[in-house]
Every structure is written in C-alpha cells, then in structure tokens.
Amino acid sequence: MRAVLGIDAAWTVHNPSGVALAAQRDGAWHLVAVAPSFAAFYALRGAKEQTAFDAPRLLDDATHLAGARPDLVALDMPLMDGLITTRRRSDNAIASAYGARGASTHSPSALRPGPLAVDMLAALTSLGYPLLCTNPITGPGTLEVYPHPALIELTGAARRLPYKVHNRGKYWPALTGPERLANLFAQWTTILAALDIVLPGTAALAPLPAPDAPLRHLKAFEDSLDAIICAWVGICALEGRAIAHGDARSAIWVPAPYGT
C-alpha cells in the first residue's frame, strides 16, 4: 500500500491550507480524505485544539487514515534548500514551459512565503521527507507542485483554467455576478470530473458547494480542490509520470503530457 499527502499551502500563517490524502490499495489509487484547512484535517481524528501546520501530527493522522505512512508530501509552496529571495530556475523553467499558456508562477520572495516555507520544509525533512528535485524518486520526500500547469495536463486545456474564486471578475468582466458564478461552477464541474477519473472518490468527498453558499465556503472548496490536485501530482511523480522542472536545488513537478 502507498499513500500521498497533498497540501495547498497558504503563503501566510493567517490563511487556511487545503489538505488531501490519497492511497493505493490493490493497485488502484483513490482519495481517502480532503479538508479545507489543517484544523479541519486534524478534526477528522477528533482533534479540535490544533489549527496550524504540525508536520508530526499531519503525518500521524495521514498514516492512521490511509493505513500507510505517506510516501510523498506534495506541497503547492515554493521550496528550496534555504530562504528564497528571488525567482528560481524552477520558476523560470515553468514560465518557459507554460507561460504562453497563462500558467507562470508567482515570484516568491524573502517575505512571501519567506521563513514559512523554510520552516515547513525543515520540519518535513527532519521527519524523513527531504526535498526531492530529480527523477527517479527513490524514497520518501517532499515535492513542490503547482496546480495550474497540472490542470492543463489533466484536462488538455489550451490555457490555464479560470477556476479561482477571487479572480472571477477578472476572468469575465463583462458578465453579471450570477453569470460569473455560473461560469466558475462550470469550471469546477469540469475539474471534478477529470480528477474523479484519475483519483476516484474525488466527486464523493469534494461535492460542489451550493451556488448561494457564502464566499468563504466557495474559497474553502477551491482550497480543497487544489489539495486534491497536489495529491494527484504526487501520485504521478511517484509512478514516474511527472517532470521535474528546475535544478538540483529546486524543482516544480508537473505531470507529463498524456501519451509521452
């Protein structure tokens, strides 16, 4: 049995981070659990007092839920062997491969994510999950992943998918609020269907929110969705079906195009 933990990590301590756990049983992968925040993930085992990133607790809970210790932790967070102060070769590699399709990375800095990323990687490394930057993957570790290019490869889209809640006005400036929301839900429906094919259980564990749900609930769903994408990328990497864009110090893993 194998398992992968996916984390859509916020770049600040004040915002929630989605968490998703996938496991392989009898040769087939499926989604075991998903939560819109660390607190919600810990609550799956009854904990109510913890809200922040806690690497030992995350891995312990993941092991309990999956029935196996995670082979990989796939993080949507800029990672490197030290404080990141400027764009890295991995950022530039993603820009070269996916920039024309609207999926370049945000530029990391010493402030964002800053020490937060350093501390997260240090905690995971101390538990046997060092940063992995090259194929083949030979042991437990931590991967940096990026949902936007992953979704391009998953769906075969020509460009980055418009599925971010807070960007709906930018995506469709000429539409009314309800029309923008309808378009957003259409994107989410497409993504859920694609993920449920490669990671069964996604549709059941991450149902669409109600159209009239508060904005915070829509954002929580988006965070959960991104965490599931992170877990799927980790699976692809574990099975040798992902490309590490970068160098020996930092790499952003993206699933290889289908048919390659």
N, C-alpha and C positions, 0 to 999 in steps of 0.2 A: 504494500500500500504506500502511496505517495501523497503529499499534500503541498499546497502553495498558499501562502498568505499574501493577499493584495491590499495595499494601503494607498488611498488617495490622500496624501499628506498635505495638510494646510501649511502655508509658509509662515504662519504666525501661530503663537500658542492660543490666541483668542478664538480662532475659527475651528470648527469641527473637521475631523478627518474620517472619511469613509473607510470601512474595513470589510473585506470579503475573504472567505475561506473556501478553497476548492480541494477535493480529494479524489483520488483514483482508486476504484475498487473493481476487481475482476477485469482490469484493463480499460475501464471506462471512467472518464472524468465527470464529475458533477459538482454543482455548487452546494456546499454544506450550510453556510451561514453568510449573512450580509447584514451590516449595520451602518447607519449614517454617521457614527461617531465612535470614539474609543469607549466612552461611557456606555453607549448602547451595546457595544460588543461585549464588554465586561458583564453587563446585565444579563446576557444570555446564560451565564452561570450563576446568576443571583447576586452579583456584586453591585452595590449601589453607591459606595463611597468614593470610587475612583473615577476620574474624568480625563486625566492626562495620559500621554504616551508612557507606557510602562512595558519595556521590552520583555522582561521575565514573565509578567502577567499575560501579555499578549500571546507569547509562545506557549505558555502553560495552558491557557484557555483554548488556543487553536489545537493543541495536541489532544486535549480532552474531547473537543467537539468532532475532530476529524478521525480520531483513533490512531493517529500517527503524527510524529513531530514533523513540522513543515520542512520540506527540502529547500525551499526558497522563500524569501520575503521580497516581493516586488513592490517597490516604492515609487510613486509619482512625486519625486522630490530630487532636486539637483544634489548629486553626491560626488564626493571626491576625497582623496586622502589628505584632507586639510581644509582650512577655511577657503571658500570660493569667493574671489574678489572681482572676477570679470568673466566674460564669456569663455567657455572651454572649447577644446577641439570637438568634443561631443556635441555641443550646441551648434557649432559651425557645420558639423557633418549632417545633422538633422536639417539644418537650413538648406544645405546643398541638395539633399535628397528629397525634401518635402516642402521647401519654401515656396516653390512655384505653385504648390497646391494648397497654400494657406496654412501650413502646419509647422512653421518655425517655432522654436522655443522662446519663452520669455527669458530675458537676460538676468541671470542670478547675480547677486551682489553680496558684499560683506554684511549687509543689513537684512536682506531677504533672499534666501532663507537664513543666511548668516550662521551663527552658532547653533541654531536649532538643528540644522542638517548635520553639523559636525557631531552634536551630542547624540542624535538618533543613530547615526552610523557607528559611533563609538560603542554605544550600548549593544547594538546588534553584533558587532564584531567581537565584543567580549563574551558573547554567548555562543560563538562559533559560526557567525554569519558575516564573514568579511565581504567587502565589495568585490563583485565579480565583473570583469570587463572584457573577457575574451571567451570564445568558443574553443573547445567544448567545455561544458560545465562539469567539473569533476567532483564537486562536493557541495555541502550546504553553503549558502551565501545569500547576499543581498544584491538585488538588481535595481538599477534605475530604469524606470519605464515612463512612457509618455502616451497617454490615451489618444491624442488626436491622430498621429500617423498610424497607430494601431487600428483605429476605426476605419481609416482609409483602406488599409489592407483587408480588414474583416469584411467590409461591405463592398469593396471595389469602387468606392466613390471617386469621382474625379478630383474633388476638393475636400477640405476639412468640413466635417458635418456641423451644421448650425444647431447645437443642442444645449447651449449654456443658457440658463435661466436669465441671468442678468444682462445678457447680450441680445435679447430678443428684439429690443428696439433698434439696435444696430443692424441686425440681420434683415429686418423687414420694416424699414422706416415709414413706408407709405401705407402700411396696414393699420387697422384699428387694434386696440388691446386684445379683444377676443380673437381676432384673426391671427395675431401673433401667437397667442397661446395655443390655438388650434394647430398652427404650423409646428410649434415646439413639441406638442404631444405626438404629432405625426412622426417627427424625427425620433422621439423616444420609442415609439412603437416599432419603428424600423430597427433601431439598435437592439431592443429587447429580443426581437425575433431572431436577429442574427446571432446574438450571444447565446440564446437558448439552444441553438443548433450545435454550437461548439462546446457549450457548457450547460448541459441540461440541468434544470432546476432553477435557472435564472428567472424565467417568467413567473414561476410559483412563489419564489422567495422575494422577488422585487416587483410586485404588481404596480401598475401605474397609479399615481395618486389621483384623487378626484379633481376634475377640472376647476372646481371652485375652492380647492384647498388653499390655505394661507401660503404666502410666498416662502416662508421658512420650511414648509413641508415639501414644496417643489424643489428647493435647494437641497434638502436632505435626500430626496430621491436622486438628484443629479450626483451627489457625493457617493451614494451607494452604487450607482451605475458606473462611475469612474473606478471605484474599487474593484468591481467585478471585471472590468476591462484590464486592470492591473494584474489580477489573478490569472486571467486568460493569457496575457503576455508571458507571465512567469511559466505557465504550462508549456507554451510554445518554446521558450528558451530551454526548459528542462528536457524537452524532447528533440532538441537540435533543429528547431524550425524558426529560429529568430536570428536576427542580425544585430551585432553589437556595433553601433555607430560611435566611434570615438577612438580612444587610445588606451594605453595600459593604466592611465590614472583615472579616467572617467569614460563611461560608455552608456549610451541610451539604447536600450533593447527594443526592437520593433519586430513583429512577426514578419517572416519572409513572405513576399507575394505568393499567392497560390499558384501552383504549377512550377515553382522553382525549387 
